[in-house]
Amino acid sequence: MTAGLWENWLLPGVWITIQLTLYSAIFAAVVAFGIGIARTSRLWIVRFLTGFYVEVFRGTSALVLMFWLFFVMPLAFQFQLVPMWAAVLALGLTYGAYGSEIVRGAIAAVAPAQREAAIALSFTPAQRMRRVILPQAIPEMIPPFNNLLIELLKATALVSAVSVADITFAAQLSRLATGDSLEIYAIILVLYFVLAFVLTRLMRLLERRAKAGIGQAPVDSGKRSLITRKLSSRQETEQSSNIITAGGAQ
């Protein structure tokens, strides 16, 4: 592969992919929190409408939605989106629906005693959500959000179908120019892996900071296994003591 292909196609394609991931993730996060919180509403009509949204966008293809926004909407509504924003809208709506279930589940997992304490302090529903529930729910959302973000990064490869010059689009042009499929697609796989690895590290850093913000220091895997071994040995000692005591009583 020549330096010209890197400078003119692959490196700009990496930058386009990063932009797509960032914009789509921000839009999907807004949708996820909005829909996820609305699904906990006491009004049945709000729960019904948000549940309908989730079922529709989870059950439809992001690629077909992208085609619809880019090719069908100009004919139906006389409104044309540029390819980048059609892709961002399609990915954000689709992955926002998945993310809303993560938000709803994390909110539901907050201990009822925390809600009762907030009610006892005369907090309004908005204050309970902002000051009590979300600060405890957000650290639990981050690991599944990490997986969803990686899936979103890989889904950006779909935008090449609407002529957005991302990594995949650049790889297709480079393959046509050189005829070398093996080297080009191997490089693309490595590039996606590097981007996913960086995103994973950033999300883990965010998770540690979020847990530290509410006084939950994350436990390393080595420390966790050591604690487990200590608990197991302590339980074995207690069981042995109980057996000896029971034997002496007999």
N, C-alpha and C positions, 0 to 999 in steps of 0.2 A: 504494500500500500504506500502510495506516494505522500509526501508532505502536503501537497496541494489538496488532496482529498481530506486530510485532517483539518487543514485551515479553512477550507471552503464549505465542507459538509459536516463532518463528524463533530468537531468542537462546537460549531453553532447549533448542531442538533442536540448536543448535551445541554446547552444553555436553554434551548426551547423546552426540552423535557423538564428541566428544573423549574422553569417558569410555570409550565402547565401543572406540575405537581403542587407547587406553592399556591397558585390561584385556586385550583380545584379543591385543595385541602382547606383553605380558608372558607370558601363558599360552602363546602360540605360540612364544616364544623358549625357554621351559622345555622344551616338547615337542621343538622343533627340536634343541636341544643334547643332550637325553637320547637321542632316537632317532638323531641323526646320529653321536654318539660310539658308541652301541651297535652301529651298523652297521659299525664298524671292528673289532668284537670278533673274537677268534680262534675263538670258539665258533660252530659253524654254526647251532645252534638259535637263538641270539640274533640272528644275521644274518637268518635265515629269518623269525622273528617280526616283527622291526622292518621288514624289507622288505615283508612282508605288510601291515603297518599302513600303510606309505607308499602301496602300490598301492591299497588300499581307499579311503583318504581323498583321494588324488589323483583317483581315478576316480569319486567320488560328488559330487553337488551339495551345496554348502554350504546352499542354501536348503531342499532336501529334508531334509537332516540337521537343520536348525533346526526344520522342521515336525515331524519325528519326535521330537525332544527335547521340544518344547512340547506337541504334541497326542497323540502315540502313547504316550510313556513313562508319563504318568499312568494311562492305561487298562491298560497291560501290567504295570506295576510298582507302581502305586498311589503314585507319587512325582511331585510337581508342582514344576517349576522356575519361578521367576518369569521373565517374558519377557527381562529384561536378561541374566540368567545363562545362559539357554538360548542366547541369541545369542552371548554370549562363548564358551561351550563349543563351539558349532558352528564359529565362525570360528577359534578357537584350534586346534582339532583339525585343521581343514582346512589352514590356512596353516602350522601347525607341520609338517605332512607335507611341504609344499613347502620350508620352511626347513631341514628335516633333510638334504635333498639338498645344499643350499648348505654346511652344516656338514661333511658327509661329503666333499664335493669339496675344500673348503679344507684339511681335515686331510690328505687324500691328496696335496695339492700341496706340502706341506712337504718340503723336500729330505731325501732318505734319509740324507745325511751328518749332519743334525741328530739324527736318531733314533739313529744309530750312536754319535755322541758322547755322547748321554745314556745309552746302554747301557754305554759304556766307563766312565762315571762311576758305574756301579752304581745308577742310578735305577730305582725300581720303575715298572711301567707307569702307575700313577696319577701318580707324580711326573713322568714323561716327558710325559704329557698336560698336566698343570697348569703345569709350569715351562718346557717347551721347545716343545711342539707348538702348544698353544692360543695363547700369546702371539704366535706368528708367523702363525697361521691367522686369528685374529680380524680383523686389519686387512684381509685379503682377503675376508672375509665381508661387510663393511659395505656396499660398493656394491650387491651383489645384494640384501642385506637392505633397502636403501633402496627399491629397486624393489618388493620384496614388501610393505613397509610402506605404500607408496602404493596398491598393489592392495588391501590390507586396509582402508585408509581408504575407498576407493570401494565395497568390498563391504559396509560397514556400512549402505549404503542398503537392503540386503535385509531388515534387521531391522524395517522398517516393516510387513512382512507378518505379523509376530507382535505388532503393536500397540505397539512401542517407539517413543516419541515423539522420533525423531531428526530430522535436517534434512529428509529426504525425507517423513517422516510429517507434519511441520509444513507442508511445502509443499503436500501434498495437501489438508490441512484449509484452508489459506489460499486455495487455488484454489477450493475448494467455497464458501468464504465470499464471495469477491470475483468469481469468474468470470473472473479475469485470469490466464490461463495463461502468456502470453509474459513478463510482467514477473517473475512469481514464479519460474518455472523458470530464467530468466536470472540472477536473484539467487542461486539455489541453485548454479548452475554456478560462479559467481564465488566463492561461499563454499567450495566444495570445492577450487577452484584455490588459494585463499589458504591453506587448511589444508595442502594438499599441498606448496605452496612452502615454508611454514614447516618442515614435517617434513624436506624435502630439505636445507634449510640446516642444520638441527640434525644430521642424519646426516653431512653433509660435515664439520662441526666435529668430530664424534665420530671420523670417519675420520682427520682430521689429528692429533688427540690420540693415537689408537691407534698410528699410524705413528711419531709422535714418541717414544712410549714404548719402541719397539724400535729407535730410531735411524734410521728411514726418513722423512726429510723429504719431503713431497709436492712434486712439481715442477709449477710453474704452466705453463699451456698456452703462454704466451709464451716462457718460458724453455725449454720442451721443444722448440718449433719452432726457437729460436735454436741449441740444442745440435744438433738434427738438421741444420740448415744448415751448422754448423761441421764436423760429421762428414762430411757429403757433400762439402764443399769439400776437406777433408783427404784423403778417398778419391780424389777426382779428381786431386789433386796427386800422390799416390802412384802412381796408374795412369799419369799422364803421365811421371813419373820412370822407371817401369819400362819404358815404351815407348821412351823416349829411350835408356835403358841398353841395352835389347835391340838397338836400331838401331845404336848405336855398336859393340856386340860383333860385329854382322854385318860 
